[in-house]
Amino acid sequence: MGGKKIIKKKEPEPVLKEEKSEKSRVYSAEGVLGEIVDVLGKTGVFGEVNQVMVKLLEGKDKGRVIRRNVKGPVKTGEYIMLLETEREAKPIKAR
């Protein structure tokens, strides 16, 4: 009755690349390279998310500095890949 279940590993999904012709967007899940300029602070219920300022190094918004929330350990000067660059995070409010 209490036998072990065998769970199969999922195969990784392929990177999404859809290229259409003439006057249409190119969709890809590759992302845009950004450099962390400043770590502003921690946010989230348990402080698990860091709010950082990221300078975009490529793409249509090259050179722009945006505020983003990043999960995991980060330091100033590290590089991250952003899947989208349109949205910015709201500033952290002081209590």
C-alpha positions, 0 to 999 in steps of 0.5 A, spaced: 500 500 500 505 504 501 509 503 495 514 508 492 512 512 486 517 513 481 517 520 478 520 522 471 524 528 470 521 533 465 525 534 459 527 542 459 523 546 454 526 548 448 528 556 447 522 560 444 524 563 437 518 565 433 520 569 427 515 572 422 516 576 416 515 583 414 512 588 419 511 583 425 515 582 431 521 577 433 519 573 439 524 570 443 526 568 450 533 570 450 533 576 453 536 583 454 543 583 458 543 588 463 548 590 469 547 591 476 549 598 478 546 599 485 542 594 490 537 599 493 534 594 498 530 588 500 523 587 499 518 581 499 514 578 505 520 575 508 526 579 504 527 574 499 527 579 493 532 585 492 530 591 488 536 593 484 538 598 478 539 595 472 543 599 466 541 595 459 547 594 455 543 592 449 536 592 445 532 598 443 533 601 450 540 600 450 543 605 456 537 606 460 537 605 467 531 601 470 529 599 477 527 591 477 526 586 483 531 580 483 530 574 487 536 571 489 543 573 491 546 579 487 552 584 487 553 591 484 557 589 477 554 583 476 550 581 469 543 579 469 538 577 463 532 580 463 526 577 459 522 584 458 524 591 459 518 595 459 516 594 466 519 597 472 518 595 479 515 600 484 520 604 489 520 600 496 516 604 501 519 606 508 515 604 514 
